Amino acid sequence: MISNYFKGFFVIFIPIVSLATALDSWYYGKLTIVPWNFVKVNVFDGLSQAFGSDPLGTYFLKEIPVRFNVLTPALIFAIAYHLKV
């Protein structure tokens, strides 16, 4: 079973990450490793402190309707159906 993980790592993970890194580096013109940039900006630079600082009601009253726009009625129906069952 462990050998399947190693096969997946070498056959799937490494080629995909290598291709993504090559494409990002080509686009930005310098070596760009997106997961490292994510950790650097959010952890080391401390920019993640701004996320989640709004009151909880903001997400339910403003963000969800904007994100789901025409699907908001379906979302409300799905939540009601899930709670009823």
C-alpha atoms as an extended CHARMM CRD file, in Angstrom:
* protein
*
        85  EXT
         1         1  MET       CA              0.0000000000        0.0000000000        0.0000000000  PROA      1               0.0000000000
         2         2  ILE       CA              2.8630000000        2.3770000000        0.7780000000  PROA      2               0.0000000000
         3         3  SER       CA              4.2400000000        1.7450000000       -2.7030000000  PROA      3               0.0000000000
         4         4  ASN       CA              1.0050000000        3.1680000000       -4.1710000000  PROA      4               0.0000000000
         5         5  TYR       CA              1.6100000000        6.4120000000       -2.2770000000  PROA      5               0.0000000000
         6         6  PHE       CA              5.1450000000        6.6120000000       -3.6290000000  PROA      6               0.0000000000
         7         7  LYS       CA              3.9000000000        5.8770000000       -7.1510000000  PROA      7               0.0000000000
         8         8  GLY       CA              1.2790000000        8.6010000000       -6.8210000000  PROA      8               0.0000000000
         9         9  PHE       CA              3.8810000000       10.9990000000       -5.4640000000  PROA      9               0.0000000000
        10        10  PHE       CA              6.2660000000       10.4500000000       -8.3600000000  PROA      10              0.0000000000
        11        11  VAL       CA              3.7050000000        9.9600000000      -11.1290000000  PROA      11              0.0000000000
        12        12  ILE       CA              1.1230000000       12.6060000000      -10.1670000000  PROA      12              0.0000000000
        13        13  PHE       CA              2.3390000000       15.0580000000       -7.5250000000  PROA      13              0.0000000000
        14        14  ILE       CA              5.8380000000       15.8770000000       -8.7750000000  PROA      14              0.0000000000
        15        15  PRO       CA              4.8320000000       16.3900000000      -12.4480000000  PROA      15              0.0000000000
        16        16  ILE       CA              1.8550000000       18.6030000000      -11.5370000000  PROA      16              0.0000000000
        17        17  VAL       CA              3.8030000000       20.7360000000       -9.0640000000  PROA      17              0.0000000000
        18        18  SER       CA              6.7140000000       20.9830000000      -11.5000000000  PROA      18              0.0000000000
        19        19  LEU       CA              4.4160000000       22.0460000000      -14.3410000000  PROA      19              0.0000000000
        20        20  ALA       CA              2.6200000000       24.5920000000      -12.1340000000  PROA      20              0.0000000000
        21        21  THR       CA              5.9440000000       26.0090000000      -10.9290000000  PROA      21              0.0000000000
        22        22  ALA       CA              7.2710000000       26.1850000000      -14.4940000000  PROA      22              0.0000000000
        23        23  LEU       CA              4.1490000000       27.9620000000      -15.7720000000  PROA      23              0.0000000000
        24        24  ASP       CA              4.0600000000       30.4250000000      -12.8670000000  PROA      24              0.0000000000
        25        25  SER       CA              7.7720000000       31.1110000000      -13.2140000000  PROA      25              0.0000000000
        26        26  TRP       CA              7.3990000000       31.6700000000      -16.9480000000  PROA      26              0.0000000000
        27        27  TYR       CA              4.4670000000       34.0410000000      -16.4170000000  PROA      27              0.0000000000
        28        28  TYR       CA              6.0920000000       36.1130000000      -13.6640000000  PROA      28              0.0000000000
        29        29  GLY       CA              9.5790000000       36.0000000000      -15.1920000000  PROA      29              0.0000000000
        30        30  LYS       CA             11.2550000000       34.6470000000      -12.0560000000  PROA      30              0.0000000000
        31        31  LEU       CA             11.1430000000       31.4790000000       -9.9580000000  PROA      31              0.0000000000
        32        32  THR       CA              7.6730000000       31.3880000000       -8.3970000000  PROA      32              0.0000000000
        33        33  ILE       CA              6.5370000000       28.6350000000       -6.0470000000  PROA      33              0.0000000000
        34        34  VAL       CA              2.9380000000       29.4520000000       -5.1340000000  PROA      34              0.0000000000
        35        35  PRO       CA              2.6780000000       27.4220000000       -1.8810000000  PROA      35              0.0000000000
        36        36  TRP       CA              5.8520000000       29.0880000000       -0.5810000000  PROA      36              0.0000000000
        37        37  ASN       CA              4.5370000000       32.5380000000       -1.5360000000  PROA      37              0.0000000000
        38        38  PHE       CA              1.2700000000       31.7590000000        0.2910000000  PROA      38              0.0000000000
        39        39  VAL       CA              3.1260000000       30.7980000000        3.4920000000  PROA      39              0.0000000000
        40        40  LYS       CA              5.5120000000       33.7530000000        3.1830000000  PROA      40              0.0000000000
        41        41  VAL       CA              2.7650000000       36.3550000000        2.7370000000  PROA      41              0.0000000000
        42        42  ASN       CA              0.2570000000       34.9590000000        5.2370000000  PROA      42              0.0000000000
        43        43  VAL       CA              2.5560000000       33.6660000000        7.9830000000  PROA      43              0.0000000000
        44        44  PHE       CA              5.8120000000       35.5830000000        7.8460000000  PROA      44              0.0000000000
        45        45  ASP       CA              4.4930000000       38.9320000000        6.5580000000  PROA      45              0.0000000000
        46        46  GLY       CA              1.4240000000       38.6920000000        8.8190000000  PROA      46              0.0000000000
        47        47  LEU       CA             -1.1520000000       39.6640000000        6.2050000000  PROA      47              0.0000000000
        48        48  SER       CA             -3.5440000000       36.9280000000        7.3130000000  PROA      48              0.0000000000
        49        49  GLN       CA             -4.5060000000       38.9720000000       10.3790000000  PROA      49              0.0000000000
        50        50  ALA       CA             -6.9590000000       40.9510000000        8.2310000000  PROA      50              0.0000000000
        51        51  PHE       CA             -8.9350000000       37.8390000000        7.2590000000  PROA      51              0.0000000000
        52        52  GLY       CA            -11.9240000000       36.9890000000        9.4060000000  PROA      52              0.0000000000
        53        53  SER       CA            -11.9340000000       40.2920000000       11.2490000000  PROA      53              0.0000000000
        54        54  ASP       CA            -15.4850000000       41.2390000000       10.1920000000  PROA      54              0.0000000000
        55        55  PRO       CA            -18.4710000000       40.4590000000       12.4320000000  PROA      55              0.0000000000
        56        56  LEU       CA            -20.0570000000       37.0670000000       11.7330000000  PROA      56              0.0000000000
        57        57  GLY       CA            -23.2630000000       38.6460000000       10.4530000000  PROA      57              0.0000000000
        58        58  THR       CA            -21.3590000000       40.3050000000        7.6260000000  PROA      58              0.0000000000
        59        59  TYR       CA            -20.7110000000       36.9660000000        5.9710000000  PROA      59              0.0000000000
        60        60  PHE       CA            -24.3240000000       35.8140000000        6.1760000000  PROA      60              0.0000000000
        61        61  LEU       CA            -25.9720000000       39.1130000000        5.2470000000  PROA      61              0.0000000000
        62        62  LYS       CA            -23.5530000000       40.5070000000        2.6610000000  PROA      62              0.0000000000
        63        63  GLU       CA            -21.0520000000       37.9850000000        1.3730000000  PROA      63              0.0000000000
        64        64  ILE       CA            -23.1750000000       34.8730000000        0.8250000000  PROA      64              0.0000000000
        65        65  PRO       CA            -25.9060000000       36.6150000000       -1.2220000000  PROA      65              0.0000000000
        66        66  VAL       CA            -23.2720000000       38.3340000000       -3.3750000000  PROA      66              0.0000000000
        67        67  ARG       CA            -21.3440000000       35.1120000000       -3.9330000000  PROA      67              0.0000000000
        68        68  PHE       CA            -24.3800000000       32.9640000000       -4.6430000000  PROA      68              0.0000000000
        69        69  ASN       CA            -26.5380000000       35.7100000000       -6.2740000000  PROA      69              0.0000000000
        70        70  VAL       CA            -29.0860000000       33.6670000000       -8.2850000000  PROA      70              0.0000000000
        71        71  LEU       CA            -28.3700000000       30.5290000000       -6.2840000000  PROA      71              0.0000000000
        72        72  THR       CA            -29.2800000000       32.0860000000       -2.9210000000  PROA      72              0.0000000000
        73        73  PRO       CA            -32.8740000000       30.7310000000       -3.0300000000  PROA      73              0.0000000000
        74        74  ALA       CA            -31.5050000000       27.2660000000       -3.7780000000  PROA      74              0.0000000000
        75        75  LEU       CA            -29.0650000000       27.6070000000       -0.8750000000  PROA      75              0.0000000000
        76        76  ILE       CA            -31.8540000000       28.6140000000        1.5150000000  PROA      76              0.0000000000
        77        77  PHE       CA            -34.0140000000       25.7280000000        0.3000000000  PROA      77              0.0000000000
        78        78  ALA       CA            -31.1170000000       23.2840000000        0.6930000000  PROA      78              0.0000000000
        79        79  ILE       CA            -30.4140000000       24.4430000000        4.2570000000  PROA      79              0.0000000000
        80        80  ALA       CA            -34.1140000000       24.2270000000        5.1910000000  PROA      80              0.0000000000
        81        81  TYR       CA            -34.4140000000       20.7770000000        3.6120000000  PROA      81              0.0000000000
        82        82  HSD       CA            -31.2860000000       19.5660000000        5.3910000000  PROA      82              0.0000000000
        83        83  LEU       CA            -32.5120000000       20.8060000000        8.7770000000  PROA      83              0.0000000000
        84        84  LYS       CA            -35.9710000000       19.2930000000        8.2280000000  PROA      84              0.0000000000
        85        85  VAL       CA            -34.6710000000       15.8150000000        7.3650000000  PROA      85              0.0000000000
